[in-house]
Amino acid sequence: MSIIEQVKQSLSDKIISIEENNNLFKKRFYIEVKKEDVVELTKIMFKDLKFRFITATATELEKYFEIVYHYSYDKTGEVVSLRVKLEDKSNPSIDSITPIFIAAEWIEREMWELIGINFVGHPNLKHLLLADDWPEKNYPLRNK
Amino acid sequence: MKKIIPIGPYHPLQDEPEFFKLYVEGENVVDIDIEIGYNHRGVEKLSETKHYDQVTFLVERICGICSTSHPFAYVNAMENLLGLEVPLRAKCIRTIVGELERIHSHLLWLGLAGHFIGYNTVWMWSWKYRENVCDILELISGNRQHYSMFKIGGVRKDIPQDLIPEVEKLCTNLVAVIDMFKGAVMDDPVIQARLKGVGVLTKEDAINYCVVGPTARASGVDIDVRRDDPYAAYGMIKFNVIVLQNGDVFDKAVVRILEMYESIKIIQQCLDILKTEKGEIEIKIHFIPKGEGLGRHEAPRGEVFHFIKSDGSNRPVRHKIRAPSYMNVASNKVAAVGQTVSDAAITLAAVDPCYCCTERAVILDRNDNIIYRYNDLIKLSQQKTEGLIKKLVKQK
């Protein structure tokens, strides 16, 4: 069974939608999930299916914030990205995945300071790239 | 009693602006704090203000040493977005430039590592031969660094047919050089005694920290984007991925040395294709559609990752960049703890943190802190090697 079949089976009813690249690059998948399920699904992806965490991209869009968690399956070269929408634009917040694996620590700190998304349960949520005395509530990667 | 040794914000070896706080008890490092951000230039934000062609050159400026790895990953991302396959000739030229860069980057690291443990001859020689690699790059692109070879849809400059034999000859000459370094590092009893078992990153930690590149491969994690998710010409070329098991500094050095042989193999195969392939070197792009693109490249230090979000305009809405050192440097937290202070410097340098700054060191004066300067740490490390040499000589 291909890895993407396994992902579909393991995540089953948690998948809101799945998007595949139809062009030359067949190995790119984007799966939209609910923000409440992220911790559980991350555990499945990292611990059970043995994906490697690449990084996460946070973006401010017109109506919501979006976080895309990129995972790589190195045996066959697929990149599966979990997409989460944070609808509450005034106070974006999501559960931290750092307690599952340490590799997410820096990128969550980065998303917190640059975009202003709060990661609940992060063990060490402090500035990474910006200075410690950076003014509060001033997020460089936000649109305005 | 715990004492703090601040290293940085300029890196002790590569003078890179990172700040390591070593907590030591006596000689032993018991904990480490890593602070980065001293070189944060806001490239991701800047990228949103440039049009797609300009971004290629912007990302080339992220790093001075592996300057082609970011454009490589970026054009991969853009071509993923466009669903575009570039001509074979462009693929081969891209691969050649990428591999030449790997050789000179590994030679540079080897030299610094040699200097750091007191082998200044290794340092002088490897930097001398690194110049030869830069010569080849100059021959191909006109530049020794920042080659400006890449563009979305292909490459900017061709490698003319009459240049191929010369490039081939220069690459073949490099094999003897790598042989020499292989002997100098792998067969030397002092280097073995100095680097084996130092700064071990276990396979479990390597997976947990999601490290990439030679750092991962020295710890037994068998990953290489070139083989796992082939792009450019890598899919049609034969090469080996070097994987070692111990995860110490010695294995990291050996992985890099053996990888240089593979790079030469790859370059030779690409040159062979170029001899017969007479196609175009680029496809003209007139329009970037709405969508998302994701590109990867195995840089000298590991996987570079670029993610582009386009809304159909001429500028990216979001451009996420992740360099390999971002994952690798964090793993120092486990690799350096439990080491002695004299091993800390080479351990911190073993992941080959990306270096692009001029040589500077900072003395931090705080109450109750031991002050080590750049030179002091190198001296400590070199003294340890000297001690080892004396011991070995005595035994004989």
Contacts between the chains, C-beta under 8 A, distances in Angstrom:
chain1	res1	chain2	res2	distance
A	21	B	80	7.1
A	21	B	83	7.7
A	22	B	83	7.9
A	23	B	80	7.9
A	23	B	82	8.0
A	23	B	83	2.8
A	24	B	83	5.5
A	24	B	84	7.4
A	24	B	85	5.5
A	25	B	80	4.8
A	25	B	83	7.1
A	27	B	229	6.3
A	28	B	80	6.5
A	28	B	294	5.6
A	30	B	292	7.2
A	52	B	207	7.6
A	52	B	210	5.5
A	52	B	223	7.1
A	53	B	210	4.8
A	54	B	210	7.5
A	54	B	303	7.3
A	54	B	305	5.3
A	54	B	322	6.6
A	55	B	305	6.0
A	55	B	320	6.9
A	55	B	322	4.1
A	55	B	326	7.5
A	57	B	307	5.1
A	57	B	309	7.9
A	57	B	318	6.6
A	57	B	320	3.9
A	59	B	309	6.3
A	59	B	317	7.1
A	59	B	318	4.4
A	68	B	307	7.2
A	70	B	294	7.2
A	70	B	305	7.0
A	70	B	307	6.9
A	72	B	228	8.0
A	72	B	229	7.8
A	72	B	296	7.9
A	72	B	303	7.8
A	74	B	222	7.7
A	74	B	223	4.4
A	74	B	228	4.8
A	75	B	228	7.2
A	76	B	228	7.3
A	77	B	225	7.8
A	77	B	228	4.3
A	77	B	229	3.2
A	77	B	230	7.5
A	78	B	229	7.8
A	79	B	229	7.5
A	79	B	294	5.9
A	79	B	296	7.6
A	81	B	294	7.4
A	101	B	208	5.4
A	101	B	209	8.0
A	101	B	210	7.1
A	102	B	208	5.5
A	102	B	209	5.8
A	102	B	330	7.4
A	103	B	208	6.7
A	103	B	209	5.2
A	103	B	210	3.6
A	103	B	327	6.3
A	103	B	330	7.2
A	105	B	330	7.1
A	106	B	326	6.7
A	106	B	330	5.9
A	107	B	322	7.8
A	107	B	326	7.9
A	127	B	37	7.3
A	128	B	36	6.5
A	128	B	37	6.1
A	129	B	36	6.7
A	129	B	37	3.9
A	129	B	40	4.3
A	130	B	37	6.3
A	130	B	40	7.1
A	131	B	37	7.4
A	140	B	42	6.7
A	140	B	45	6.1
A	141	B	44	7.0
A	141	B	45	6.0
